[in-house]
Amino acid sequence: MTSLRPVGHPPDGPEPAVAALPGTELLAALLAGTEPEDDPVTHVHRLPVRRSRTAPWPAWVGEPLRTRLAERGVQEPFGHQVAAAELARAGSHVVVATGTASGKSLAYQLPALTALAEDPRACVLYLAPTKALARDQLASVEALADPSVRPAAYDGDTPMEERDWVRRHSRWIVTNPDMLHRGILPAHQRWSSTLRRVAYVVIDECHAYRGVFGSHVGHVLRRLRRICRRYGAEPVFVLASATVADPAAAASRLVGAPVAAVTDDGSPRPGATFALWEPPLTEQTGEHGAPVRRSAAADAAGLLADLVEQNARTLAFVRSRRGAESVAEQARAVLRSRGRADLASRVDSYRGGYLPEERRELERSLSSGALLGVATTNALELGIDIAGLDAVVLAGYPGTLASMWQQAGRAGRAQNESLVVFVARDDPLDHYLAHHPQAVFGRPVEATVTDPANPYVLGPQLCCAAAELPLTPADLADFGGDVAEAQVTELVADGLLRARPTGWYWAGRGRPDVDIRGSGTAPVSIIEGATGRLLGTVDGDASHATVHTGALYVHRGETYVVDEFDVDDACAVVHPESPEWTTVARDVVDLSIVSTDRTRRLGAVTAHTGVVDVTNQVVAYQRRRIGTGEVLAEFPLDLPARQLRTRAVWLTLSDRAVERADVDETALPGSLHAAEHASIGILPLLATCDRWDLGGVSTALHPDTGAATIVVYDGHPGGAGFAERGYAVLRDWLQATRATVASCECEAGCPSCVQSPKCGNGNDPLDKAGAVRVLDVVLDELAGAPELTPEEAEVTRRPAPRPGLFGTSGPAPAGVAETTEAADEVAAEPERDPDDLVF
């Protein structure tokens, strides 16, 4: 690992460019000398060239704007740009959902900049999910806009002394949902002169707003529309999205109003070679002697070094900040070992957490070609214009097909075929994708999952709205109608809102403190013990799994080990150390069923969805060797249990089903446990989530069901819609789960099929063969059952019982067993960094 270095190297700029090989030849160069039996490539797919389709300029686009666009090389717009711009110009909310680098920005720039030119008082509010994208779009608008527009950023990097200037003078304000939620809407009186003049609201990369965070953002946008109406404005919303399933429905759910979709991509696309790559099994063994594959990070680092040697400008997407730093350092070490220190200086990492000036310098160096290779988190996935990349390496599945294609689309020169390599991690879903290319190349991308009716989202957001302006019955239609009305009644009963003849008023002191990105748990400070220096913070929800005593913590490429974690004071004390290991926390889970919303009887098997109470506790952590994942040691921890009320899907198996599976009493717990692990690993294939968004429990006899039970639950207060998505696509989900387990080349189970990296029971017991038989019985019963109707599959339900608000939940009911036979897989913060997509 390394700290970020100045990236203005070499001093005199990059060496003269030598054209990289086309994608097919690049892949051949990477595999040169590899024996056929050692070939890690499981499939190669060719993406064809797509020709451009243009359209005439709309008559309403002024000559000055056309001239500025022509100076930047835009001679004629693509068809999708014109179609979306025309809809927005006509006053319709519109989402343009086309591929990466398809020029979606112009679709909103045309109508928005034209409106600003026609009305000197009009303004535009632009929302981006990442700082890199926001600054990139700010520069783009500055180059196109009339001087009177004065585009400016209003975000966490904006100095306090500049914020008033932005509010008073800028007509194109670049901000984010957090600043809108905390800084603009609560102070709407101060912003009234701006809010009454908003003509367009642009929501860029809107597919990033999913799950609980996306549900919060949806309500923030409803609050924005409500406040704008208060000041007489009805802005048009223009959304830009990656290619996702049913973008019109997803965008309408986000905005709270009907949105038209433009999906016919008219932009050109160079051809690409897309390789699926699975690292081989090594001689190392993991838990219970299971074989371990060479790590995806090690292979990604080697590929990054090889591609840089081929003069291919490359991004390597890695799932965590720590991983991005490590991959960059490993790639530099490989290059130095080959005597190419000149190239090692042109490899760096990019992630959230760097200072603003460091991010800007990295972005400039990557765009200019001073950097040839960059290992990055998903912070560079969205939007930022990095032209001329030759290759992309994906170190692990990024969680959704939409993200996978978004990252893959960063590569591609106009006249040169690019290369994309997906490197599978030692994980059930990655293994499945590496061996089932049709799941990558023959399947539509997922629908974006949001759930505005989640009471842990809706309740706090209604409080925020009431604190801004008293809520009236007419307002509730935007917030969910009957569901919002029921929620308001509860909030009044809880003393959080006060009913008056003129509406519902916020009854608390100050303003509601609502964290739109989490459950509201206070962040934990990371303190260097020897100096008292504050290194950073971690989210409170993730702290038990990431900064427990003995945990390895990474800050700016420097590694630290936690000496003491004080839960009460929300503080972790660390010392610098560079060990050859990393740490992984282990959790145990207890679960009770609160209520059942839907039940589907499938003969000897029954499927359910409903509300559950989960109690989890981090009980231990492992030290694992960096690079191989070999377990070196395990240490116990003494941390308090925590409670979560959420939503779940669960299967119960009758005695007849267990008998048909030919699983005896001894093998049943391990068979259910293995099926639970694998199903959690595969659900992200069908829902816009990550396995770390999910938790699970399995037991041969659950006290609330009286039967053998497998439960998968959302790891978010109130639920996020993921488990209910599993209920709706149960057959497809379990078919993919069964295929993954049955096709794995290991004998008794490994991380690629049934072992979990976060199992609090130490992946014991696990019975791989028994899991296949259990899944066969469930699938046999599903084969004879009718498909769910669209109405039955729809995620519609009453609010979950809500013992607490603002992300808290009450304790599990008394009398719940303290342990189950295989209770684990709690959703804790892992080896990924979703917050690298945010401000």
C-alpha positions in Angstrom: 0.0 0.0 0.0 1.1 3.5 -0.5 0.1 7.1 0.2 -1.0 9.3 -2.7 2.0 10.8 -4.4 2.0 14.0 -6.5 0.8 12.9 -9.9 2.3 15.5 -12.2 4.7 12.9 -13.5 6.7 12.7 -15.6 7.7 16.3 -15.1 7.6 17.1 -18.8 4.2 15.4 -19.4 3.5 11.9 -20.8 5.8 10.3 -23.2 4.7 10.5 -26.9 1.7 8.3 -27.3 2.2 4.9 -28.9 -1.1 3.4 -30.1 -2.3 0.5 -28.0 -3.2 -2.8 -29.6 -6.9 -3.5 -30.4 -8.8 -5.4 -27.8 -8.5 -8.8 -29.4 -4.7 -8.4 -29.7 -4.4 -7.0 -26.2 -6.1 -10.1 -24.8 -3.8 -12.3 -26.8 -0.8 -10.4 -25.5 -2.0 -10.9 -21.9 -2.3 -14.6 -22.4 0.9 -15.1 -24.4 2.8 -18.1 -23.0 -0.1 -19.4 -21.0 -0.7 -23.2 -21.3 -4.2 -24.1 -22.4 -4.9 -26.0 -19.1 -3.9 -22.9 -17.2 -6.0 -20.5 -19.3 -8.1 -18.4 -16.8 -10.4 -17.1 -19.6 -13.8 -18.9 -19.4 -15.5 -17.0 -22.2 -14.8 -14.2 -24.8 -17.6 -12.1 -26.1 -17.3 -9.6 -29.0 -19.4 -6.4 -28.9 -20.0 -5.2 -32.4 -19.4 -1.7 -33.7 -22.5 0.6 -33.7 -22.8 3.4 -36.2 -24.1 6.8 -35.2 -27.6 8.1 -36.0 -27.9 11.9 -35.9 -30.8 14.3 -36.2 -31.1 17.9 -37.2 -30.7 20.6 -34.6 -34.1 21.7 -33.1 -35.1 25.1 -34.5 -35.3 26.6 -31.0 -31.5 26.0 -30.3 -29.9 29.4 -30.7 -26.9 30.0 -33.0 -24.5 31.0 -30.2 -25.0 27.7 -28.5 -24.6 25.8 -31.7 -21.4 27.6 -32.4 -20.0 26.8 -29.0 -20.9 23.2 -29.5 -19.3 23.1 -32.9 -16.1 24.5 -31.5 -16.1 21.5 -29.1 -16.6 19.1 -32.0 -20.3 18.6 -31.9 -21.5 19.2 -35.4 -24.8 17.4 -35.2 -26.7 15.9 -32.3 -27.5 12.2 -31.9 -31.1 11.2 -32.3 -31.6 10.4 -28.6 -30.3 13.8 -27.6 -32.8 15.6 -29.7 -35.7 13.3 -28.7 -35.1 13.9 -25.0 -34.4 17.7 -25.5 -37.7 18.1 -27.4 -39.7 16.4 -24.6 -38.0 18.6 -21.9 -38.6 21.7 -24.0 -42.3 20.8 -24.3 -42.5 20.6 -20.4 -42.5 16.9 -20.0 -40.3 15.2 -17.3 -38.0 12.9 -19.2 -35.3 10.3 -18.6 -32.6 9.5 -21.2 -31.4 6.0 -20.6 -28.6 5.2 -23.0 -25.1 3.7 -22.9 -21.9 5.0 -21.3 -20.3 7.9 -23.3 -23.5 8.4 -25.4 -23.7 12.1 -24.8 -26.6 12.2 -22.4 -25.4 15.6 -21.1 -26.4 17.3 -24.3 -29.9 16.1 -23.8 -30.4 18.4 -20.8 -27.9 21.1 -21.8 -29.8 22.0 -24.9 -33.2 22.8 -23.3 -31.7 24.1 -20.1 -29.1 26.5 -21.6 -31.7 27.7 -24.2 -34.1 28.5 -21.3 -31.4 30.5 -19.5 -30.6 32.4 -22.7 -34.3 33.2 -23.2 -35.0 34.2 -19.6 -32.2 36.1 -17.8 -33.8 35.3 -14.5 -34.3 31.5 -15.0 -31.9 29.0 -13.2 -31.1 25.3 -13.3 -30.5 23.0 -10.4 -28.1 20.1 -11.3 -27.7 17.1 -8.9 -24.9 14.6 -9.2 -24.1 11.5 -7.1 -20.3 12.0 -7.2 -17.9 14.9 -6.9 -15.9 13.8 -9.9 -19.0 13.9 -12.1 -20.2 17.2 -10.6 -16.9 18.9 -11.3 -16.7 17.4 -14.8 -20.2 18.6 -15.7 -19.4 22.0 -14.2 -16.5 22.4 -16.5 -18.6 21.3 -19.5 -21.4 23.9 -18.7 -18.8 26.7 -18.2 -17.5 26.0 -21.7 -21.0 26.2 -23.2 -22.9 28.8 -21.2 -23.3 32.5 -21.6 -21.2 34.5 -19.1 -24.5 35.6 -17.4 -25.1 31.9 -16.3 -22.2 31.9 -13.8 -22.2 28.1 -13.2 -21.0 27.2 -9.7 -20.8 24.3 -7.3 -22.6 24.2 -4.0 -21.3 21.2 -2.1 -19.2 20.1 0.8 -16.0 21.4 -0.9 -17.5 24.9 -1.4 -15.9 27.4 1.0 -18.4 29.0 3.4 -17.5 32.4 2.2 -18.5 31.4 -1.4 -21.9 29.8 -0.6 -23.8 33.1 -0.3 -22.4 34.2 -3.6 -23.6 31.0 -5.3 -27.0 31.4 -3.8 -27.3 35.0 -5.0 -25.7 34.9 -8.4 -25.3 31.5 -10.0 -28.0 30.4 -12.5 -26.6 26.9 -12.9 -26.1 25.4 -9.4 -24.2 22.1 -9.3 -25.1 20.3 -6.0 -26.1 16.9 -4.6 -29.0 15.3 -2.7 -27.3 15.8 0.6 -26.9 19.5 0.2 -30.4 19.8 -1.1 -31.7 17.9 2.0 -29.6 19.6 4.6 -28.7 23.0 3.2 -31.2 24.2 0.7 -34.7 22.9 1.6 -34.5 23.6 5.4 -33.4 27.2 4.5 -35.8 27.6 1.6 -36.7 31.2 2.7 -33.1 32.2 2.1 -33.2 30.4 -1.2 -36.6 31.7 -2.2 -35.3 34.0 -5.0 -33.6 30.9 -6.6 -36.4 28.4 -6.0 -39.0 30.5 -7.6 -36.9 30.7 -10.8 -36.0 27.1 -11.2 -36.8 26.1 -14.8 -35.1 22.7 -14.9 -33.9 20.2 -12.3 -31.2 17.8 -13.8 -30.7 14.5 -12.0 -27.6 12.9 -13.5 -26.8 9.2 -13.3 -30.1 8.6 -11.6 -29.7 4.8 -11.5 -27.2 5.4 -8.6 -30.2 6.3 -6.4 -31.4 2.9 -5.3 -32.3 1.0 -2.2 -32.8 2.9 1.0 -30.7 5.9 -0.1 -32.6 6.1 -3.4 -35.9 6.0 -1.4 -34.7 8.9 0.7 -33.6 10.8 -2.4 -37.1 10.3 -3.9 -38.7 12.0 -1.0 -36.1 14.8 -1.0 -37.1 15.4 -4.7 -40.8 15.4 -3.6 -40.0 18.0 -1.0 -38.2 20.1 -3.6 -41.2 20.0 -5.9 -43.5 21.0 -3.0 -41.3 23.9 -2.0 -40.9 25.1 -5.6 -44.7 25.1 -6.0 -44.9 27.2 -2.8 -42.9 29.8 -4.6 -44.7 29.5 -7.9 -42.3 27.3 -9.9 -43.0 24.0 -11.7 -39.6 22.9 -12.9 -39.1 20.2 -15.5 -37.1 17.2 -14.3 -34.6 15.8 -16.8 -32.9 12.6 -15.7 -29.9 10.8 -17.2 -29.4 7.1 -16.5 -27.4 4.1 -17.6 -29.3 1.5 -19.5 -31.7 0.0 -16.9 -34.9 -2.0 -17.0 -38.0 0.1 -17.3 -36.3 3.5 -16.9 -39.6 5.4 -17.1 -41.1 3.5 -14.1 -37.8 3.9 -12.1 -37.6 7.6 -12.8 -41.3 8.2 -12.1 -40.9 6.4 -8.8 -37.8 8.6 -8.0 -39.4 11.9 -8.9 -42.9 11.2 -7.8 -44.4 12.2 -11.2 -44.9 10.7 -14.6 -41.6 10.6 -16.6 -41.2 9.7 -20.3 -38.2 7.6 -21.3 -35.9 7.9 -24.3 -33.9 4.7 -24.8 -33.0 4.5 -28.5 -29.2 5.1 -28.4 -28.0 7.0 -31.5 -24.4 7.3 -30.5 -21.6 5.3 -32.1 -19.8 2.6 -30.2 -16.4 1.1 -31.1 -16.2 -2.7 -30.9 -15.0 -4.3 -27.8 -13.6 -7.7 -26.6 -15.1 -8.7 -23.3 -13.3 -11.6 -21.5 -14.6 -13.5 -18.4 -11.6 -14.5 -16.3 -11.5 -16.8 -13.3 -8.3 -17.0 -11.2 -7.2 -20.6 -10.7 -7.4 -22.6 -7.5 -4.2 -22.5 -5.5 -2.6 -25.0 -3.2 -3.7 -22.8 -0.3 -6.6 -23.9 1.8 -9.2 -21.9 3.7 -11.7 -22.9 6.4 -12.1 -26.6 6.9 -9.5 -27.3 4.2 -11.6 -25.7 1.4 -9.5 -24.8 -1.7 -8.8 -21.1 -2.2 -8.5 -19.3 -5.6 -5.9 -16.8 -6.4 -7.4 -13.4 -5.4 -9.1 -11.2 -7.9 -7.1 -8.3 -6.6 -3.8 -10.1 -7.4 -4.9 -10.9 -10.9 -6.3 -7.4 -11.5 -2.9 -5.9 -10.4 -1.1 -8.2 -12.8 -3.4 -7.3 -15.6 -3.1 -3.6 -14.9 0.7 -3.9 -15.0 0.6 -5.9 -18.2 -1.7 -3.5 -19.9 0.3 -0.5 -18.9 3.4 -2.2 -20.4 1.3 -2.5 -23.6 0.8 1.3 -23.4 -2.9 0.7 -22.9 -4.6 3.4 -20.9 -6.5 1.4 -18.3 -8.9 1.7 -15.4 -9.1 -1.2 -12.9 -12.3 -1.1 -10.9 -11.9 -2.5 -7.4 -14.6 -2.9 -4.8 -13.0 -1.2 -1.9 -10.8 1.8 -1.1 -8.3 -0.5 0.6 -8.4 -2.7 -2.5 -7.8 0.2 -4.9 -4.7 1.2 -3.0 -3.5 -2.3 -2.9 -4.0 -3.1 -6.6 -2.2 0.1 -7.6 0.8 -0.7 -5.3 0.9 -4.3 -6.5 0.9 -3.2 -10.1 3.7 -0.7 -9.4 5.7 -3.4 -7.7 5.3 -5.7 -10.7 6.5 -3.0 -13.1 9.4 -2.1 -10.9 10.4 -5.8 -10.7 10.5 -5.8 -14.6 12.8 -2.8 -14.6 10.0 -0.4 -15.7 10.1 2.2 -12.9 9.3 4.8 -15.6 5.9 3.1 -16.1 5.4 2.4 -12.3 5.3 6.2 -11.8 2.4 6.4 -14.2 0.1 4.1 -12.1 -2.0 5.5 -9.2 -5.2 4.9 -7.3 -8.4 7.0 -7.1 -11.0 6.7 -4.4 -13.2 8.7 -2.1 -11.5 10.2 0.9 -8.8 12.2 -0.9 -8.6 15.9 -0.6 -10.4 17.9 -3.3 -7.1 19.2 -4.8 -5.7 15.7 -5.0 -8.8 14.4 -6.7 -8.7 17.2 -9.3 -5.0 16.5 -10.0 -5.6 12.8 -10.5 -8.6 13.5 -12.8 -6.5 15.9 -14.9 -3.6 13.5 -15.1 -5.8 10.6 -16.2 -7.6 12.7 -18.8 -4.3 14.1 -20.2 -2.6 10.7 -20.4 0.1 11.5 -17.7 -1.4 8.5 -15.9 -1.6 5.2 -17.9 -3.2 3.0 -15.2 -5.5 3.8 -12.4 -7.0 1.4 -9.8 -10.2 3.0 -8.7 -13.3 2.4 -6.6 -16.7 3.1 -8.3 -15.9 6.8 -7.7 -14.9 6.9 -11.4 -17.8 4.8 -12.6 -20.2 7.6 -13.3 -20.2 10.3 -16.0 -16.7 11.9 -15.8 -15.4 12.4 -19.3 -12.2 10.3 -19.6 -11.7 9.9 -23.3 -9.5 7.4 -25.1 -9.2 4.6 -22.5 -8.1 1.3 -24.1 -9.0 -1.2 -21.4 -11.0 -1.7 -18.3 -10.4 -4.4 -15.7 -13.3 -5.3 -13.3 -11.9 -6.9 -10.1 -15.1 -8.6 -9.0 -18.8 -8.1 -9.9 -19.8 -4.6 -9.0 -23.2 -5.6 -7.7 -25.5 -4.9 -10.7 -25.3 -5.5 -14.4 -26.0 -1.8 -14.8 -22.8 -1.0 -12.9 -20.9 -3.6 -14.8 -21.8 -2.2 -18.2 -21.3 1.4 -16.9 -17.7 0.5 -15.8 -17.0 -1.5 -19.0 -18.2 1.4 -21.1 -15.4 3.6 -19.8 -13.2 1.9 -22.4 -13.3 2.7 -26.0 -11.6 4.9 -28.6 -13.6 6.1 -31.5 -11.5 4.1 -34.0 -10.1 1.4 -31.9 -11.5 -1.8 -30.4 -11.2 -1.8 -26.6 -10.7 -4.6 -24.1 -12.8 -5.4 -20.9 -11.7 -8.1 -18.5 -14.0 -9.3 -15.7 -12.0 -11.0 -13.0 -14.2 -13.2 -10.8 -13.7 -13.1 -7.1 -13.9 -16.3 -4.9 -17.6 -15.8 -4.5 -20.8 -17.7 -5.6 -22.1 -14.9 -7.9 -18.8 -14.2 -9.6 -18.3 -17.9 -10.1 -21.8 -18.2 -11.6 -21.2 -15.3 -14.0 -17.8 -16.6 -15.1 -19.4 -19.9 -16.2 -22.7 -18.6 -17.4 -21.9 -15.9 -20.0 -25.6 -15.7 -20.9 -26.2 -14.2 -17.5 -23.9 -11.3 -18.5 -24.5 -10.9 -22.3 -27.9 -12.4 -22.8 -29.9 -10.8 -20.0 -31.5 -7.4 -19.6 -30.1 -5.2 -16.8 -32.0 -5.1 -13.6 -34.8 -2.8 -12.5 -33.7 -0.1 -10.0 -35.2 -1.0 -6.7 -36.5 1.8 -4.4 -39.2 1.7 -1.8 -40.6 5.2 -0.9 -43.2 3.5 1.3 -40.5 2.2 3.7 -41.7 3.6 7.1 -38.1 4.2 8.2 -37.8 6.5 5.2 -41.3 7.9 4.8 -41.7 8.8 8.5 -38.5 10.9 8.9 -39.1 12.5 5.4 -42.6 13.6 6.4 -41.1 15.1 9.5 -38.6 17.0 7.3 -41.4 18.2 5.0 -43.5 19.4 8.0 -40.5 21.3 9.4 -40.1 23.1 6.1 -43.8 23.9 5.6 -46.9 22.5 7.4 -48.2 19.4 5.7 -51.7 19.6 4.2 -53.9 16.7 3.1 -53.3 17.8 -0.5 -49.5 17.3 0.0 -49.9 13.7 1.0 -50.7 12.5 -2.5 -47.1 13.2 -3.5 -45.7 11.2 -0.5 -47.7 8.1 -1.1 -51.4 8.9 -0.5 -53.0 6.4 1.9 -49.6 5.1 3.1 -48.5 8.7 3.9 -51.8 9.4 5.6 -51.4 6.3 7.8 -47.8 7.3 8.6 -48.9 10.9 9.6 -51.4 9.4 12.0 -48.6 7.4 13.6 -46.3 10.5 13.8 -49.0 12.5 15.5 -49.5 9.6 18.0 -45.8 9.5 18.6 -45.7 13.3 19.3 -43.5 14.0 16.4 -46.2 16.0 14.4 -48.9 18.2 15.8 -52.3 18.4 14.0 -53.8 21.8 13.5 -56.7 23.1 11.4 -54.2 24.4 8.8 -52.2 21.1 8.6 -49.6 19.0 10.4 -46.7 20.8 12.1 -43.3 19.5 13.2 -43.4 19.2 17.0 -39.8 18.7 17.7 -37.0 21.2 18.6 -34.8 22.4 15.9 -35.0 20.4 12.6 -35.3 16.6 12.2 -31.9 15.0 12.0 -32.3 12.6 9.2 -29.4 10.7 7.6 -30.4 9.9 4.1 -27.5 7.6 3.6 -27.8 5.4 6.7 -29.8 4.7 9.8 -28.7 7.7 11.7 -26.1 6.0 13.8 -23.3 8.4 14.9 -20.0 8.1 13.0 -17.0 6.6 14.8 -13.9 8.7 15.0 -10.5 7.1 14.2 -7.8 8.6 16.4 -4.0 8.0 16.1 -3.0 7.0 19.7 0.5 8.4 19.6 -0.4 11.9 18.3 -4.1 12.3 19.0 -4.6 13.1 15.4 -8.1 12.5 13.9 -7.5 10.3 10.9 -11.1 10.0 9.7 -14.5 8.5 10.5 -16.5 5.4 9.7 -20.2 5.0 9.6 -21.6 3.8 12.9 -23.5 1.0 11.4 -20.3 -0.4 9.9 -18.0 0.3 12.9 -18.5 -3.1 14.7 -17.3 -4.9 11.6 -14.6 -2.5 10.4 -12.9 -0.8 13.5 -13.2 -3.4 16.2 -10.2 -4.0 18.4 -7.6 -5.7 16.2 -9.0 -4.5 12.9 -6.8 -3.4 10.1 -7.8 0.2 9.1 -6.5 1.9 5.9 -6.3 5.7 5.6 -4.7 7.4 2.5 -2.8 4.2 1.7 -1.3 4.0 5.2 -2.4 1.0 7.3 -3.2 1.1 11.0 -4.3 -1.5 13.5 -7.0 -0.7 16.0 -5.8 -0.9 19.6 -9.1 -0.1 21.3 -12.7 0.4 20.1 -14.9 2.4 22.6 -18.5 1.8 21.6 -20.0 4.3 24.1 -17.6 7.1 23.0 -17.8 6.2 19.3 -14.0 6.3 19.1 -11.3 3.8 17.8 -7.7 4.3 18.8 -5.1 3.0 16.3 -1.4 2.7 15.7 0.5 2.6 12.4 1.4 -0.9 11.2 1.9 -2.7 7.9 1.1 -6.3 8.5 0.9 -9.0 5.8 -2.7 -9.7 6.7 -6.1 -8.1 6.6 -9.1 -8.7 8.9 -12.6 -9.9 8.4 -15.3 -9.7 11.1 -17.6 -12.6 12.0 -21.2 -12.1 13.1 -23.9 -14.3 14.6 -27.6 -13.6 14.1 -30.9 -14.3 15.9 -34.1 -13.7 14.1 -37.8 -13.6 15.0 -40.8 -13.2 12.7 -43.0 -10.2 13.5 -45.6 -10.5 10.8 -46.3 -12.3 7.5 -47.5 -10.3 4.6 -47.7 -12.9 1.9 -47.6 -16.6 1.7 -47.2 -18.9 -1.3 -47.9 -22.6 -0.7 -45.8 -24.8 -3.0 -46.8 -28.3 -1.9 -44.3 -29.5 0.7 -42.5 -26.1 0.7 -44.0 -22.7 1.5 -42.6 -19.2 0.7 -43.3 -16.2 2.8 -42.4 -12.5 2.9 -42.9 -10.2 5.9 -41.4 -8.3 8.8 -38.6 -9.7 11.0 -36.6 -8.6 14.0 -32.9 -9.4 13.8 -30.4 -9.3 16.6 -26.8 -9.5 15.5 -23.5 -9.4 17.2 -19.9 -9.3 16.0 -18.3 -12.1 17.9 -14.9 -12.6 16.3 -12.5 -11.6 13.6 -10.1 -13.5 11.3 -6.7 -12.5 10.1 -6.3 -13.4 6.4 -3.1 -13.3 4.4 -3.2 -10.5 1.8 -3.2 -11.8 -1.7 -4.3 -15.4 -0.9 -7.1 -15.0 1.7 -5.5 -17.8 3.7 -6.9 -17.8 7.3 -4.1 -17.2 9.7 -5.9 -16.9 13.0 -9.2 -16.1 14.6 -9.8 -14.0 17.7 -12.9 -13.5 19.9 -14.5 -10.1 20.4 -16.8 -8.8 23.1 -19.2 -6.3 21.5 -22.8 -5.6 22.3 -25.6 -7.0 20.2 -27.6 -4.7 18.0 -31.2 -4.9 16.8 -32.8 -4.3 13.4 -36.4 -4.5 12.2 -36.5 -5.2 8.5 -38.2 -7.3 5.8 -37.4 -10.8 4.7 -38.2 -13.7 2.5 -38.2 -17.2 3.9 -38.8 -20.8 2.9 -40.2 -23.4 5.2 -39.8 -27.1 4.4 -42.2 -29.7 5.8 -41.0 -33.1 7.1 -42.1 -34.6 3.7 -39.8 -32.1 1.9 -36.9 -32.9 4.1 -37.5 -36.6 3.5 -37.6 -36.2 -0.2 -34.3 -34.3 -0.1 -32.8 -37.5 1.5 -31.2 -35.4 4.2 -31.0 -36.9 7.7 -31.1 -35.0 11.0 -27.3 -34.8 11.1 -26.9 -33.3 7.6 -30.0 -31.0 7.6 -28.5 -28.0 9.4 -25.4 -28.0 7.1 -27.6 -28.5 4.0 -29.9 -25.5 4.8 -26.9 -23.4 5.9 -25.1 -24.0 2.6 -28.3 -23.3 0.6 -28.7 -20.0 2.6 -25.2 -18.9 1.9 -25.4 -19.6 -1.9 -28.8 -18.0 -2.2 -27.6 -14.8 -0.6 -24.6 -14.8 -2.9 -26.9 -15.1 -6.0 -29.8 -12.8 -5.2 -27.8 -9.7 -6.4 -28.0 -11.2 -9.9 -31.8 -10.4 -9.9 -32.0 -7.4 -7.5 -30.1 -4.1 -7.5 -28.2 -4.9 -4.4 -25.0 -6.5 -3.1 -24.6 -9.6 -0.9 -23.5 -7.2 1.8 -26.9 -5.6 1.7 -28.4 -8.9 2.8 -28.3 -11.2 5.8 -29.6 -14.7 6.5 -30.5 -17.3 9.0 -31.1 -21.0 8.6 -32.2 -23.6 11.1 -33.5 -27.1 11.2 -36.3 -26.0 13.5 -37.2 -22.3 13.8 -39.3 -21.5 16.9 -41.6 -19.2 14.9 -42.3 -21.5 12.0 -42.0 -24.9 13.6 -40.2 -26.2 10.6 -36.9 -26.3 8.7 -36.4 -22.7 7.6 -34.1 -20.6 5.4 -34.4 -16.8 5.8 -32.9 -14.0 3.7 -33.4 -10.4 4.9 -32.6 -6.9 4.0 -29.8 -5.4 6.0 -31.5 -2.0 6.3 -34.0 -0.7 8.8 -37.5 -1.2 7.4 -36.2 -3.1 4.4 -35.1 -2.0 1.0 -37.2 -4.2 -1.3 -34.4 -6.7 -2.0 -35.9 -9.7 -0.1 -39.3 -9.0 -1.6 -37.7 -9.0 -5.1 -36.4 -12.4 -4.2 -39.9 -13.6 -3.4 -41.2 -12.3 -6.7 -38.5 -14.1 -8.8 -38.1 -17.1 -6.5 -37.8 -19.7 -9.3 -35.1 -17.8 -11.3 -33.2 -17.0 -8.1 -33.1 -20.6 -6.8 -32.4 -22.1 -10.3 -29.3 -19.9 -10.5 -28.4 -20.8 -6.9 -28.6 -24.5 -7.6 -26.6 -24.2 -10.8 -23.8 -22.4 -9.0 -23.5 -24.9 -6.2 -23.8 -28.0 -8.5 -21.3 -26.7 -11.1 -18.5 -25.7 -8.7 -15.4 -27.9 -9.1 -14.7 -28.2 -5.4 -15.7 -31.4 -3.5 -17.2 -30.2 -0.3 -17.8 -26.5 -0.6 -15.6 -23.4 -1.1 -16.0 -19.6 -1.2 -17.1 -19.9 -4.9 -20.2 -21.8 -3.9 -21.4 -22.2 -0.3 -18.8 -20.6 2.0 -19.4 -17.1 3.1 -16.7 -14.5 4.0 -18.8 -13.2 6.9 -20.3 -16.4 8.4 -20.5 -16.0 12.2 -20.6 -19.8 12.5 -17.2 -20.2 10.9 -18.8 -21.8 7.8 -19.7 -24.8 9.9 -21.7 -26.9 9.4 -22.0 -26.9 5.6 -23.2 -29.7 3.4 -22.8 -28.9 -0.3 -24.4 -32.1 -1.7 -27.3 -31.7 0.8 -27.8 -28.1 -0.3 -28.2 -29.3 -4.0 -30.8 -31.9 -2.9 -32.7 -29.3 -0.8 -32.8 -26.9 -3.7 -33.9 -29.6 -6.1 -37.0 -30.3 -3.9 -37.9 -26.6 -3.7 -37.5 -26.2 -7.5 -39.6 -29.3 -8.1 -42.4 -27.8 -6.1 -42.0 -24.5 -7.9 -42.1 -26.2 -11.2 -45.7 -27.3 -10.5 -46.8 -24.0 -9.1 -48.4 -21.2 -11.3 -46.3 -18.1 -12.0 -47.0 -15.0 -9.9 -49.1 -12.5 -11.7 -47.6 -9.0 -12.2 -49.9 -7.8 -9.4 -48.7 -10.5 -7.1 -45.1 -9.9 -7.9 -45.5 -6.1 -7.3 -43.8 -5.0 -4.0 -46.9 -3.5 -2.4 -47.5 -3.8 1.3 -48.6 -2.0 4.4 -45.9 -0.2 6.4 -43.8 -2.4 8.7 -44.5 -2.1 12.4 -42.3 0.7 13.6 -41.2 0.6 17.2 -38.7 3.4 16.6 -38.0 6.2 14.1 -35.0 7.7 12.3 -33.5 4.3 11.7 -33.9 2.8 15.2 -35.8 -0.4 16.0 -36.8 -2.0 19.2 -35.5 -5.2 20.8 -36.6 -8.6 19.6 -39.6 -10.0 21.4 -38.9 -11.9 24.6 -38.6 -15.6 24.4 -36.7 -15.8 21.2 -34.0 -18.5 21.2 -30.5 -17.0 21.7 -29.0 -19.2 19.0 -30.1 -21.1 16.0 -28.2 -23.9 14.4 -26.7 -21.8 11.6 -27.5 -18.1 12.2 -25.2 -15.9 10.3 -24.7 -13.7 7.2 -25.5 -10.3 8.8 -25.3 -7.4 6.5 -22.2 -5.6 7.7 -19.8 -3.2 5.9 -17.5 -5.3 3.9 -14.8 -5.2 1.2 -16.9 -2.6 -0.8 -17.4 1.1 -0.6 -20.8 2.3 -1.6 -20.0 5.7 -0.2 -17.4 6.2 -3.0 -20.5 7.1 -5.1 -21.4 10.0 -2.9 -20.2 13.4 -1.7 
